[in-house]
Amino acid sequence: MTAEQQSVEHRIDIVLSPELLPAYLQPGSVAVIIDVLRASTTIVTALQHKATAIYTLETVEEAERMARIGKLVGAERNVVRCPFARFGNDPAEYTEAAVGGREIYFTTTNGTRTIKKAMAEGYDVVIGTFVNLSAVADYCRDRDVLAVCAGWQGRPSKEDALFAASLCDTLAETHRVVTDVSQMVVELWQMHKGHLTDYIKESNHYPRMVAAGKEGALDYCLTTDATRTLPIARMEGESIKITTHKP
């Protein structure tokens, strides 16, 4: 690598759990929030299908209050839709007929809390998953990146880590993977990217989806570049509002 190439090189790192975010001090970085199964995929799909905005909520109680005043609510805990909510956390529910032209108030077990943690650290937050990989990579190409995995209740998950590694792979010409753990995850991606679906079926989370009857979402959640939709999170007062990025 030439001195000129080194001068324009950017950093990319993988944060395997939102609990680890305070250990990664990269001001000015893009934080790509990753919850492949399924919050990231659901958010991307809802905005692709012309939802005007998604407001993330931390608690079930907040979501239930929004439902009581007539807001359109998506709420999930432990894979299952909350009984008061119109939607759960399944991208197939968020059709254009159901969400087009409407705002959604959304809470999930892992994804929405990870968005809040990254916003609290001051990062520029985008939502990424396999279905919008290229759009995410293009947005990140001239910035340092933290690929932040939502995982499961504070613990790392295979599917989120592998998407983070696929983003590292996609940005390999412009970004340097900076830590040992990130390099190890990229090596794991290289080993398993050719049979990703079978490998993810061996994960901890897939049996939870099967038990809830949601295993049908897996193929779509692992589909690369189904859309160019890129969700961006911004603060609106004290609320986190996610809208589609307009280049």
Phi, psi and omega in degrees: 000133181283166177298325179294318178295320180297327183291337181253006182288140177248163181260145169223137180220155180251125175256111190285344179210144176299337178295340182268356185306318181300341180279349183250104183256094179229070179302142181088356180281158166276130172261114177267113182272127190237116171220082189301317183243078018210003191300316179299316181294322179293316179299313179301316183294318179299317179288324174303324181267026165075022164300141184279330180193156174234123176259121181274140180239146184276323189240158174296324182297319176298316181296320180295323176297319179295320178297322182294331180264014170092010178283156177277116190240134166247125184214133182217142168222131178055043174084340189260139176297136175291141190297334182277349190269149175290321182235159169259229182234040180249119183303332181295338179286337191266064180281164177298323179297327183275326188238351183303129178076012185234156173269147181237138173253126200224130173221140179223171184297317188236317189295312186290327177291329178290321175302314181298317181298317180292321177297320180295333178276356175087015181280155167284114192254128171234160182252126184230150175194179184301323187293342177231032185306309185294322178297319178296313181299318180297321179295326186270353194300329182252022182225155166292151189226137164245117176269105190258113182274130179289323180063208182226108177051046176090351181255149181296155176229148185297313187294321180291318179299321181289325173295318177304318178293323178295327175293318175303316180298315182296327182262017188299331182285338185241348186232145177255128175284123198255350181233158181301315183297321179294319178297321178296320180292322176298320177297322177296318177301315180299326180289326193242359185296336180282346178220050190298315183299313180297322181292320179290331176296343176270003183283168176294326190279329184302317177300329175296319178295318179298316181298329180269002181074025184248014183296339179297343180282345190299311185301315180295317182297337179258009179280126182275131171061046173288341184205159172262007181296130182233105179283133179241134179260137177222155173278136172234097191065237178261005182258150173265121183244128180249126178226172179282132177294133177248105182302000000 
